[in-house]
Amino acid sequence: MPVSTLPLNPVHGPRGFPALGNLVAFGKDPLGFLTRLRDDFGDAVTWSLGPRRSLFISHPGHIRELLAAREDTYEILEMSWALQQITGQSVLLSKGDDWRRKRSLVQPTVRPRQVRSYAEAMVDCAEVAADRWRDGARIDVRREMALITQRIVLRTLFGNDLGQQGEALGDAVDVAEQAVGAEVRGFSLFLPAWVRTPSRRRLVAAVATIDSEVHRLIRERQDLSRAAEKKPDDLLTRLLAARDEEGRPLSPGEVRNEAVTLWVAGHETTSTALTWTFHLLARAPEARARLESELRDVLAGRPPTIDDYERLTWTQQIVKEALRLYPPVWLIPAVAREGATLGGTRIPAGTIVWCSTWTTHRDPRWFSAPDRFRPERWGADAPDPVPDHAWYPFGGGPRTCLGARFAQVEAALVLATLAQRFHLDLPDTEVPPRVGLLLQPATPLHATLRGINRRTGLAS
């Protein structure tokens, strides 16, 4: 386990209200509040979220140490009743031996070799969307990206496109995501589970829809696997076939939890990243022109394949820079156990230690002009090396997101497929993020489509 050589010297942060602590300020503007902690107080700041003692850390050395230690001297924060309803005790929220068992069962389903086999579906789903688009039409970018990534997840996770059931499932996940965001920002965070606020009632109904559909899919896949000579090659089939060291499979409830977690991670996070990517490209004509040049040179008018991924270096840099500026997962908490330390300093047991990709990714110490969209900062010849864990959109340590490779390949291939066929012209205006479970645009992003010849790069 890496230990930071940088001493950690916490200072007291802003005073809060009795019982509530800094909850009001945090809930009103979470991103601004955390940025002020970093800028006004330093790299290690104590504050309080309601009655809970908290420590906010901003230095990549301390963040690396925290993320590496989360399975040894830190625990998962069980603060969101809403999130637990969605994912259950999946690999995302499970602990200890239970977490190690589930990770060993889930990880093989998203290894690079498996991701490679899903690349064709990623491109095909993006092509289906582009075939439907028309020159001069107006689209809701977030909705279109969500439809594409939803279809990709349904193809790779469940093996088919669910039609209207898929739309209902997607709508239910949207409701659930909004409920988690509302709970994290508000007073319902401290309400007991039996209190049913309007938001919680909507969540319960959404989870019922998710459960009904996912359990139906599990039963269908079990029946198909028993009847077919050749098993389907999708994530759900792999989850059902997985066995631990003692030969035990995941239970139907555990399969449901992992499938829903993979669904949310594979659908919502990537569609959010792609939405922000097109917003940023619309305001950076030179970066977009360089993207189109790379697509012409590498693809020569054909759709991309997984073999093109490593050659699409500028495309990858665009995705990486979009994830820097607008990381879908913007906050990572951990709870200190007895004996926890950071930077050689003892952290009292029960303290919630927080780090934020939003504030670290926009720290001027690690990134020049941190609020500017500059994909070139990720080039092999970039003059300013980025410190380890100054960029960590997928977390770090043993709990690094299992789907990180899937998400990066998916985002790059979908971007390449769409960008070689259309310009998405959006207003040159700043769009603030809306803080929920993920960082979504606070206002709809409507783009005008301009069709281009994928071989020449010229307008159709």
Contacts in CASP RR format, 6 or more apart in sequence:
PFRMAT RR
TARGET T0000
AUTHOR 0000-0000-0000
METHOD contacts of the structure
MODEL  1
MPVSTLPLNPVHGPRGFPALGNLVAFGKDPLGFLTRLRDDFGDAVTWSLG
PRRSLFISHPGHIRELLAAREDTYEILEMSWALQQITGQSVLLSKGDDWR
RKRSLVQPTVRPRQVRSYAEAMVDCAEVAADRWRDGARIDVRREMALITQ
RIVLRTLFGNDLGQQGEALGDAVDVAEQAVGAEVRGFSLFLPAWVRTPSR
RRLVAAVATIDSEVHRLIRERQDLSRAAEKKPDDLLTRLLAARDEEGRPL
SPGEVRNEAVTLWVAGHETTSTALTWTFHLLARAPEARARLESELRDVLA
GRPPTIDDYERLTWTQQIVKEALRLYPPVWLIPAVAREGATLGGTRIPAG
TIVWCSTWTTHRDPRWFSAPDRFRPERWGADAPDPVPDHAWYPFGGGPRT
CLGARFAQVEAALVLATLAQRFHLDLPDTEVPPRVGLLLQPATPLHATLR
GINRRTGLAS
1 65 0 8 1.000
1 68 0 8 1.000
1 69 0 8 1.000
1 72 0 8 1.000
2 64 0 8 1.000
2 65 0 8 1.000
2 68 0 8 1.000
3 65 0 8 1.000
3 343 0 8 1.000
3 344 0 8 1.000
4 59 0 8 1.000
4 61 0 8 1.000
4 62 0 8 1.000
4 64 0 8 1.000
4 65 0 8 1.000
4 342 0 8 1.000
4 343 0 8 1.000
4 344 0 8 1.000
5 343 0 8 1.000
6 59 0 8 1.000
6 61 0 8 1.000
6 62 0 8 1.000
6 343 0 8 1.000
7 343 0 8 1.000
7 344 0 8 1.000
7 345 0 8 1.000
8 43 0 8 1.000
8 44 0 8 1.000
8 57 0 8 1.000
8 62 0 8 1.000
8 342 0 8 1.000
8 343 0 8 1.000
8 344 0 8 1.000
8 345 0 8 1.000
9 44 0 8 1.000
9 345 0 8 1.000
10 44 0 8 1.000
10 45 0 8 1.000
10 46 0 8 1.000
10 55 0 8 1.000
10 345 0 8 1.000
11 41 0 8 1.000
11 42 0 8 1.000
11 44 0 8 1.000
11 45 0 8 1.000
11 46 0 8 1.000
12 41 0 8 1.000
12 45 0 8 1.000
12 46 0 8 1.000
13 37 0 8 1.000
13 41 0 8 1.000
13 45 0 8 1.000
13 46 0 8 1.000
13 47 0 8 1.000
14 22 0 8 1.000
14 25 0 8 1.000
14 36 0 8 1.000
14 37 0 8 1.000
14 41 0 8 1.000
14 47 0 8 1.000
16 22 0 8 1.000
16 24 0 8 1.000
16 25 0 8 1.000
16 48 0 8 1.000
17 23 0 8 1.000
17 24 0 8 1.000
19 50 0 8 1.000
19 51 0 8 1.000
20 50 0 8 1.000
21 47 0 8 1.000
21 48 0 8 1.000
21 49 0 8 1.000
21 50 0 8 1.000
21 51 0 8 1.000
22 33 0 8 1.000
22 47 0 8 1.000
22 48 0 8 1.000
22 49 0 8 1.000
22 50 0 8 1.000
23 48 0 8 1.000
23 49 0 8 1.000
23 50 0 8 1.000
23 186 0 8 1.000
23 187 0 8 1.000
23 189 0 8 1.000
25 33 0 8 1.000
26 33 0 8 1.000
26 34 0 8 1.000
26 49 0 8 1.000
26 185 0 8 1.000
27 33 0 8 1.000
27 185 0 8 1.000
27 186 0 8 1.000
30 184 0 8 1.000
30 185 0 8 1.000
30 330 0 8 1.000
30 331 0 8 1.000
30 435 0 8 1.000
31 330 0 8 1.000
31 356 0 8 1.000
31 358 0 8 1.000
31 359 0 8 1.000
31 433 0 8 1.000
31 435 0 8 1.000
34 56 0 8 1.000
34 331 0 8 1.000
34 354 0 8 1.000
34 356 0 8 1.000
34 358 0 8 1.000
34 359 0 8 1.000
35 358 0 8 1.000
35 359 0 8 1.000
35 362 0 8 1.000
37 45 0 8 1.000
37 47 0 8 1.000
37 56 0 8 1.000
37 58 0 8 1.000
37 359 0 8 1.000
38 45 0 8 1.000
38 56 0 8 1.000
38 58 0 8 1.000
38 359 0 8 1.000
38 363 0 8 1.000
42 58 0 8 1.000
43 57 0 8 1.000
43 58 0 8 1.000
43 59 0 8 1.000
43 62 0 8 1.000
44 55 0 8 1.000
44 56 0 8 1.000
44 57 0 8 1.000
44 58 0 8 1.000
44 59 0 8 1.000
44 62 0 8 1.000
44 342 0 8 1.000
45 55 0 8 1.000
45 56 0 8 1.000
46 53 0 8 1.000
46 54 0 8 1.000
46 55 0 8 1.000
46 56 0 8 1.000
47 54 0 8 1.000
47 55 0 8 1.000
47 56 0 8 1.000
48 54 0 8 1.000
49 189 0 8 1.000
49 352 0 8 1.000
50 190 0 8 1.000
51 190 0 8 1.000
52 350 0 8 1.000
52 352 0 8 1.000
53 348 0 8 1.000
53 350 0 8 1.000
53 351 0 8 1.000
53 352 0 8 1.000
54 351 0 8 1.000
54 352 0 8 1.000
54 353 0 8 1.000
54 354 0 8 1.000
55 347 0 8 1.000
55 351 0 8 1.000
55 352 0 8 1.000
55 353 0 8 1.000
55 354 0 8 1.000
56 353 0 8 1.000
56 354 0 8 1.000
56 355 0 8 1.000
56 356 0 8 1.000
57 63 0 8 1.000
57 66 0 8 1.000
57 342 0 8 1.000
57 353 0 8 1.000
57 354 0 8 1.000
57 355 0 8 1.000
58 355 0 8 1.000
58 356 0 8 1.000
58 359 0 8 1.000
58 360 0 8 1.000
58 363 0 8 1.000
60 360 0 8 1.000
60 366 0 8 1.000
60 387 0 8 1.000
60 388 0 8 1.000
60 389 0 8 1.000
60 390 0 8 1.000
61 387 0 8 1.000
61 388 0 8 1.000
61 389 0 8 1.000
62 342 0 8 1.000
62 343 0 8 1.000
62 355 0 8 1.000
63 355 0 8 1.000
63 360 0 8 1.000
63 389 0 8 1.000
63 392 0 8 1.000
64 388 0 8 1.000
64 389 0 8 1.000
64 396 0 8 1.000
65 342 0 8 1.000
65 343 0 8 1.000
66 74 0 8 1.000
66 334 0 8 1.000
66 342 0 8 1.000
66 353 0 8 1.000
66 355 0 8 1.000
67 332 0 8 1.000
67 355 0 8 1.000
67 389 0 8 1.000
67 392 0 8 1.000
67 395 0 8 1.000
67 396 0 8 1.000
67 397 0 8 1.000
67 399 0 8 1.000
67 400 0 8 1.000
68 396 0 8 1.000
68 397 0 8 1.000
68 398 0 8 1.000
69 340 0 8 1.000
70 76 0 8 1.000
70 334 0 8 1.000
70 397 0 8 1.000
70 398 0 8 1.000
70 399 0 8 1.000
71 96 0 8 1.000
71 99 0 8 1.000
71 398 0 8 1.000
71 399 0 8 1.000
73 336 0 8 1.000
73 337 0 8 1.000
73 339 0 8 1.000
73 340 0 8 1.000
73 341 0 8 1.000
74 334 0 8 1.000
74 335 0 8 1.000
74 336 0 8 1.000
74 337 0 8 1.000
74 340 0 8 1.000
74 353 0 8 1.000
75 95 0 8 1.000
75 334 0 8 1.000
75 335 0 8 1.000
75 337 0 8 1.000
76 93 0 8 1.000
76 94 0 8 1.000
76 95 0 8 1.000
76 334 0 8 1.000
76 335 0 8 1.000
77 333 0 8 1.000
77 334 0 8 1.000
77 335 0 8 1.000
77 352 0 8 1.000
78 84 0 8 1.000
78 93 0 8 1.000
79 184 0 8 1.000
79 189 0 8 1.000
79 333 0 8 1.000
79 352 0 8 1.000
80 180 0 8 1.000
80 183 0 8 1.000
80 184 0 8 1.000
80 189 0 8 1.000
81 183 0 8 1.000
81 191 0 8 1.000
81 193 0 8 1.000
81 200 0 8 1.000
82 176 0 8 1.000
82 179 0 8 1.000
82 180 0 8 1.000
82 181 0 8 1.000
82 182 0 8 1.000
82 183 0 8 1.000
82 199 0 8 1.000
82 200 0 8 1.000
82 203 0 8 1.000
83 93 0 8 1.000
83 180 0 8 1.000
83 437 0 8 1.000
84 93 0 8 1.000
85 176 0 8 1.000
85 203 0 8 1.000
85 204 0 8 1.000
85 207 0 8 1.000
86 173 0 8 1.000
86 176 0 8 1.000
86 180 0 8 1.000
86 203 0 8 1.000
86 207 0 8 1.000
86 210 0 8 1.000
86 260 0 8 1.000
86 264 0 8 1.000
87 93 0 8 1.000
87 257 0 8 1.000
87 260 0 8 1.000
87 261 0 8 1.000
87 264 0 8 1.000
88 257 0 8 1.000
88 260 0 8 1.000
89 98 0 8 1.000
89 257 0 8 1.000
90 102 0 8 1.000
90 254 0 8 1.000
90 257 0 8 1.000
90 258 0 8 1.000
90 260 0 8 1.000
90 261 0 8 1.000
91 99 0 8 1.000
91 102 0 8 1.000
91 103 0 8 1.000
91 106 0 8 1.000
91 258 0 8 1.000
91 261 0 8 1.000
91 402 0 8 1.000
92 261 0 8 1.000
94 102 0 8 1.000
101 244 0 8 1.000
102 250 0 8 1.000
102 254 0 8 1.000
102 258 0 8 1.000
103 402 0 8 1.000
104 244 0 8 1.000
104 245 0 8 1.000
105 239 0 8 1.000
105 242 0 8 1.000
105 243 0 8 1.000
105 244 0 8 1.000
105 250 0 8 1.000
105 258 0 8 1.000
106 239 0 8 1.000
106 242 0 8 1.000
106 258 0 8 1.000
106 262 0 8 1.000
106 402 0 8 1.000
107 402 0 8 1.000
108 114 0 8 1.000
108 238 0 8 1.000
108 242 0 8 1.000
109 235 0 8 1.000
109 238 0 8 1.000
109 239 0 8 1.000
109 242 0 8 1.000
109 262 0 8 1.000
110 235 0 8 1.000
110 262 0 8 1.000
110 402 0 8 1.000
110 403 0 8 1.000
110 405 0 8 1.000
110 406 0 8 1.000
111 405 0 8 1.000
112 405 0 8 1.000
114 238 0 8 1.000
115 405 0 8 1.000
115 406 0 8 1.000
115 409 0 8 1.000
116 306 0 8 1.000
117 233 0 8 1.000
118 152 0 8 1.000
118 155 0 8 1.000
118 156 0 8 1.000
118 406 0 8 1.000
119 305 0 8 1.000
119 306 0 8 1.000
119 309 0 8 1.000
119 409 0 8 1.000
119 413 0 8 1.000
120 305 0 8 1.000
120 306 0 8 1.000
121 152 0 8 1.000
121 155 0 8 1.000
121 156 0 8 1.000
122 152 0 8 1.000
122 156 0 8 1.000
122 409 0 8 1.000
122 410 0 8 1.000
122 413 0 8 1.000
122 414 0 8 1.000
123 303 0 8 1.000
123 304 0 8 1.000
123 305 0 8 1.000
123 413 0 8 1.000
123 414 0 8 1.000
123 417 0 8 1.000
124 155 0 8 1.000
125 148 0 8 1.000
125 151 0 8 1.000
125 152 0 8 1.000
125 155 0 8 1.000
125 414 0 8 1.000
126 148 0 8 1.000
126 413 0 8 1.000
126 414 0 8 1.000
126 417 0 8 1.000
126 418 0 8 1.000
127 303 0 8 1.000
127 417 0 8 1.000
128 151 0 8 1.000
129 144 0 8 1.000
129 147 0 8 1.000
129 148 0 8 1.000
129 418 0 8 1.000
130 417 0 8 1.000
130 418 0 8 1.000
130 421 0 8 1.000
130 422 0 8 1.000
133 139 0 8 1.000
133 421 0 8 1.000
133 422 0 8 1.000
133 449 0 8 1.000
133 451 0 8 1.000
134 449 0 8 1.000
135 449 0 8 1.000
135 450 0 8 1.000
135 451 0 8 1.000
135 460 0 8 1.000
136 448 0 8 1.000
136 449 0 8 1.000
136 450 0 8 1.000
136 451 0 8 1.000
137 448 0 8 1.000
137 449 0 8 1.000
138 446 0 8 1.000
138 447 0 8 1.000
138 448 0 8 1.000
138 449 0 8 1.000
139 424 0 8 1.000
139 446 0 8 1.000
139 447 0 8 1.000
139 449 0 8 1.000
140 444 0 8 1.000
140 445 0 8 1.000
140 446 0 8 1.000
141 275 0 8 1.000
141 278 0 8 1.000
141 279 0 8 1.000
141 424 0 8 1.000
141 426 0 8 1.000
141 445 0 8 1.000
141 446 0 8 1.000
141 447 0 8 1.000
142 271 0 8 1.000
142 272 0 8 1.000
142 275 0 8 1.000
142 440 0 8 1.000
142 441 0 8 1.000
142 444 0 8 1.000
142 445 0 8 1.000
145 270 0 8 1.000
145 271 0 8 1.000
145 272 0 8 1.000
145 274 0 8 1.000
145 275 0 8 1.000
145 278 0 8 1.000
145 414 0 8 1.000
146 170 0 8 1.000
146 267 0 8 1.000
146 268 0 8 1.000
146 271 0 8 1.000
148 271 0 8 1.000
148 274 0 8 1.000
148 414 0 8 1.000
149 266 0 8 1.000
149 267 0 8 1.000
149 268 0 8 1.000
149 270 0 8 1.000
149 271 0 8 1.000
149 274 0 8 1.000
149 410 0 8 1.000
149 414 0 8 1.000
150 166 0 8 1.000
150 170 0 8 1.000
150 267 0 8 1.000
150 271 0 8 1.000
151 161 0 8 1.000
152 266 0 8 1.000
152 267 0 8 1.000
152 270 0 8 1.000
152 410 0 8 1.000
152 414 0 8 1.000
153 262 0 8 1.000
153 263 0 8 1.000
153 266 0 8 1.000
153 267 0 8 1.000
154 160 0 8 1.000
154 161 0 8 1.000
154 162 0 8 1.000
154 166 0 8 1.000
155 161 0 8 1.000
155 234 0 8 1.000
156 234 0 8 1.000
156 235 0 8 1.000
157 234 0 8 1.000
157 235 0 8 1.000
157 236 0 8 1.000
157 259 0 8 1.000
157 262 0 8 1.000
157 263 0 8 1.000
158 217 0 8 1.000
158 221 0 8 1.000
158 234 0 8 1.000
158 235 0 8 1.000
158 236 0 8 1.000
158 259 0 8 1.000
159 232 0 8 1.000
159 234 0 8 1.000
159 236 0 8 1.000
162 169 0 8 1.000
162 213 0 8 1.000
162 217 0 8 1.000
165 213 0 8 1.000
166 213 0 8 1.000
168 209 0 8 1.000
168 213 0 8 1.000
169 209 0 8 1.000
169 210 0 8 1.000
169 213 0 8 1.000
169 214 0 8 1.000
169 263 0 8 1.000
170 267 0 8 1.000
171 206 0 8 1.000
171 209 0 8 1.000
172 206 0 8 1.000
172 207 0 8 1.000
172 209 0 8 1.000
172 210 0 8 1.000
173 206 0 8 1.000
173 210 0 8 1.000
173 263 0 8 1.000
173 264 0 8 1.000
173 267 0 8 1.000
173 268 0 8 1.000
175 202 0 8 1.000
175 203 0 8 1.000
175 205 0 8 1.000
175 206 0 8 1.000
176 203 0 8 1.000
176 206 0 8 1.000
176 207 0 8 1.000
176 210 0 8 1.000
176 264 0 8 1.000
177 264 0 8 1.000
177 268 0 8 1.000
177 436 0 8 1.000
177 437 0 8 1.000
177 438 0 8 1.000
178 199 0 8 1.000
178 436 0 8 1.000
178 437 0 8 1.000
179 199 0 8 1.000
179 200 0 8 1.000
179 202 0 8 1.000
179 203 0 8 1.000
179 206 0 8 1.000
180 436 0 8 1.000
180 437 0 8 1.000
181 435 0 8 1.000
181 436 0 8 1.000
181 437 0 8 1.000
182 188 0 8 1.000
182 199 0 8 1.000
182 436 0 8 1.000
183 189 0 8 1.000
183 199 0 8 1.000
183 200 0 8 1.000
184 436 0 8 1.000
184 437 0 8 1.000
185 435 0 8 1.000
185 436 0 8 1.000
188 195 0 8 1.000
188 197 0 8 1.000
188 199 0 8 1.000
188 200 0 8 1.000
191 197 0 8 1.000
196 204 0 8 1.000
210 260 0 8 1.000
211 256 0 8 1.000
214 256 0 8 1.000
214 259 0 8 1.000
214 260 0 8 1.000
214 263 0 8 1.000
215 252 0 8 1.000
215 256 0 8 1.000
217 236 0 8 1.000
217 259 0 8 1.000
218 236 0 8 1.000
218 240 0 8 1.000
218 252 0 8 1.000
218 255 0 8 1.000
218 256 0 8 1.000
218 259 0 8 1.000
221 232 0 8 1.000
221 234 0 8 1.000
221 236 0 8 1.000
221 237 0 8 1.000
221 240 0 8 1.000
222 240 0 8 1.000
224 232 0 8 1.000
225 231 0 8 1.000
225 232 0 8 1.000
225 237 0 8 1.000
225 240 0 8 1.000
225 241 0 8 1.000
231 237 0 8 1.000
231 241 0 8 1.000
235 259 0 8 1.000
235 262 0 8 1.000
236 255 0 8 1.000
236 259 0 8 1.000
239 250 0 8 1.000
239 255 0 8 1.000
239 258 0 8 1.000
239 259 0 8 1.000
240 249 0 8 1.000
240 250 0 8 1.000
240 255 0 8 1.000
241 249 0 8 1.000
242 249 0 8 1.000
242 250 0 8 1.000
243 249 0 8 1.000
250 258 0 8 1.000
262 403 0 8 1.000
265 401 0 8 1.000
265 402 0 8 1.000
265 403 0 8 1.000
265 407 0 8 1.000
266 403 0 8 1.000
266 406 0 8 1.000
266 407 0 8 1.000
266 410 0 8 1.000
268 328 0 8 1.000
268 437 0 8 1.000
268 438 0 8 1.000
269 328 0 8 1.000
269 329 0 8 1.000
269 407 0 8 1.000
269 438 0 8 1.000
270 407 0 8 1.000
270 410 0 8 1.000
270 411 0 8 1.000
270 414 0 8 1.000
272 326 0 8 1.000
272 328 0 8 1.000
272 438 0 8 1.000
272 439 0 8 1.000
272 440 0 8 1.000
273 319 0 8 1.000
273 322 0 8 1.000
273 323 0 8 1.000
273 326 0 8 1.000
273 328 0 8 1.000
273 407 0 8 1.000
273 411 0 8 1.000
274 411 0 8 1.000
274 414 0 8 1.000
274 415 0 8 1.000
275 440 0 8 1.000
275 441 0 8 1.000
275 445 0 8 1.000
276 322 0 8 1.000
276 325 0 8 1.000
276 326 0 8 1.000
276 439 0 8 1.000
276 441 0 8 1.000
277 318 0 8 1.000
277 319 0 8 1.000
277 322 0 8 1.000
277 411 0 8 1.000
277 415 0 8 1.000
278 424 0 8 1.000
278 426 0 8 1.000
278 445 0 8 1.000
278 447 0 8 1.000
279 426 0 8 1.000
279 431 0 8 1.000
279 441 0 8 1.000
279 445 0 8 1.000
280 287 0 8 1.000
280 318 0 8 1.000
280 321 0 8 1.000
280 322 0 8 1.000
280 325 0 8 1.000
280 373 0 8 1.000
281 287 0 8 1.000
281 288 0 8 1.000
281 291 0 8 1.000
281 318 0 8 1.000
281 419 0 8 1.000
281 424 0 8 1.000
282 288 0 8 1.000
282 424 0 8 1.000
282 425 0 8 1.000
282 426 0 8 1.000
282 427 0 8 1.000
282 428 0 8 1.000
282 447 0 8 1.000
283 373 0 8 1.000
283 426 0 8 1.000
283 428 0 8 1.000
284 373 0 8 1.000
287 318 0 8 1.000
287 373 0 8 1.000
287 375 0 8 1.000
288 419 0 8 1.000
288 423 0 8 1.000
290 314 0 8 1.000
291 314 0 8 1.000
291 315 0 8 1.000
291 318 0 8 1.000
291 415 0 8 1.000
291 419 0 8 1.000
292 419 0 8 1.000
292 420 0 8 1.000
292 452 0 8 1.000
292 457 0 8 1.000
294 312 0 8 1.000
294 313 0 8 1.000
294 314 0 8 1.000
294 315 0 8 1.000
295 301 0 8 1.000
295 312 0 8 1.000
295 315 0 8 1.000
295 416 0 8 1.000
295 419 0 8 1.000
295 420 0 8 1.000
295 454 0 8 1.000
296 420 0 8 1.000
296 455 0 8 1.000
296 456 0 8 1.000
296 457 0 8 1.000
298 304 0 8 1.000
298 308 0 8 1.000
298 311 0 8 1.000
298 312 0 8 1.000
299 308 0 8 1.000
299 416 0 8 1.000
299 420 0 8 1.000
299 454 0 8 1.000
300 455 0 8 1.000
301 420 0 8 1.000
301 454 0 8 1.000
301 455 0 8 1.000
303 417 0 8 1.000
304 312 0 8 1.000
304 413 0 8 1.000
304 416 0 8 1.000
304 417 0 8 1.000
306 409 0 8 1.000
306 413 0 8 1.000
308 416 0 8 1.000
309 316 0 8 1.000
309 409 0 8 1.000
309 412 0 8 1.000
309 413 0 8 1.000
312 412 0 8 1.000
312 416 0 8 1.000
313 379 0 8 1.000
313 380 0 8 1.000
314 375 0 8 1.000
315 412 0 8 1.000
315 415 0 8 1.000
315 416 0 8 1.000
316 378 0 8 1.000
316 408 0 8 1.000
316 412 0 8 1.000
317 375 0 8 1.000
317 376 0 8 1.000
317 378 0 8 1.000
317 379 0 8 1.000
318 375 0 8 1.000
318 415 0 8 1.000
319 408 0 8 1.000
319 411 0 8 1.000
319 412 0 8 1.000
319 415 0 8 1.000
320 375 0 8 1.000
320 378 0 8 1.000
320 391 0 8 1.000
320 408 0 8 1.000
321 373 0 8 1.000
321 374 0 8 1.000
321 375 0 8 1.000
321 377 0 8 1.000
321 378 0 8 1.000
322 373 0 8 1.000
323 391 0 8 1.000
323 393 0 8 1.000
324 361 0 8 1.000
324 367 0 8 1.000
324 391 0 8 1.000
324 393 0 8 1.000
325 361 0 8 1.000
325 362 0 8 1.000
325 371 0 8 1.000
325 373 0 8 1.000
326 433 0 8 1.000
326 439 0 8 1.000
327 357 0 8 1.000
327 358 0 8 1.000
327 361 0 8 1.000
327 393 0 8 1.000
327 439 0 8 1.000
328 393 0 8 1.000
328 438 0 8 1.000
328 439 0 8 1.000
329 357 0 8 1.000
329 393 0 8 1.000
329 394 0 8 1.000
329 395 0 8 1.000
329 401 0 8 1.000
329 438 0 8 1.000
330 356 0 8 1.000
330 357 0 8 1.000
330 358 0 8 1.000
330 435 0 8 1.000
330 438 0 8 1.000
330 439 0 8 1.000
331 354 0 8 1.000
331 355 0 8 1.000
331 356 0 8 1.000
331 357 0 8 1.000
331 358 0 8 1.000
332 354 0 8 1.000
332 355 0 8 1.000
332 356 0 8 1.000
332 357 0 8 1.000
332 395 0 8 1.000
333 352 0 8 1.000
333 353 0 8 1.000
333 354 0 8 1.000
334 352 0 8 1.000
334 353 0 8 1.000
335 350 0 8 1.000
335 351 0 8 1.000
335 352 0 8 1.000
335 353 0 8 1.000
336 347 0 8 1.000
336 348 0 8 1.000
336 349 0 8 1.000
336 350 0 8 1.000
336 351 0 8 1.000
336 352 0 8 1.000
336 353 0 8 1.000
337 349 0 8 1.000
337 350 0 8 1.000
338 349 0 8 1.000
339 346 0 8 1.000
339 347 0 8 1.000
339 349 0 8 1.000
340 346 0 8 1.000
340 347 0 8 1.000
340 349 0 8 1.000
340 351 0 8 1.000
341 347 0 8 1.000
342 353 0 8 1.000
347 353 0 8 1.000
357 392 0 8 1.000
357 393 0 8 1.000
357 395 0 8 1.000
358 439 0 8 1.000
360 366 0 8 1.000
360 389 0 8 1.000
360 390 0 8 1.000
360 391 0 8 1.000
360 392 0 8 1.000
361 367 0 8 1.000
361 370 0 8 1.000
361 390 0 8 1.000
361 391 0 8 1.000
361 393 0 8 1.000
362 370 0 8 1.000
362 371 0 8 1.000
363 370 0 8 1.000
363 390 0 8 1.000
364 370 0 8 1.000
366 386 0 8 1.000
366 387 0 8 1.000
366 390 0 8 1.000
367 377 0 8 1.000
367 384 0 8 1.000
367 386 0 8 1.000
367 390 0 8 1.000
368 377 0 8 1.000
368 384 0 8 1.000
376 382 0 8 1.000
377 384 0 8 1.000
377 386 0 8 1.000
378 386 0 8 1.000
389 396 0 8 1.000
394 400 0 8 1.000
394 401 0 8 1.000
394 403 0 8 1.000
394 404 0 8 1.000
394 407 0 8 1.000
395 401 0 8 1.000
401 407 0 8 1.000
418 424 0 8 1.000
420 452 0 8 1.000
420 454 0 8 1.000
420 457 0 8 1.000
421 451 0 8 1.000
421 452 0 8 1.000
421 454 0 8 1.000
422 449 0 8 1.000
422 450 0 8 1.000
422 451 0 8 1.000
422 452 0 8 1.000
423 449 0 8 1.000
423 450 0 8 1.000
423 451 0 8 1.000
423 452 0 8 1.000
424 447 0 8 1.000
424 448 0 8 1.000
424 449 0 8 1.000
425 447 0 8 1.000
425 448 0 8 1.000
425 449 0 8 1.000
425 450 0 8 1.000
426 445 0 8 1.000
426 446 0 8 1.000
426 447 0 8 1.000
426 448 0 8 1.000
431 441 0 8 1.000
431 442 0 8 1.000
431 443 0 8 1.000
431 445 0 8 1.000
432 441 0 8 1.000
432 442 0 8 1.000
432 443 0 8 1.000
433 439 0 8 1.000
433 440 0 8 1.000
433 441 0 8 1.000
433 442 0 8 1.000
434 440 0 8 1.000
434 441 0 8 1.000
434 442 0 8 1.000
450 459 0 8 1.000
451 459 0 8 1.000
451 460 0 8 1.000
452 458 0 8 1.000
452 459 0 8 1.000
452 460 0 8 1.000
453 459 0 8 1.000
453 460 0 8 1.000
END
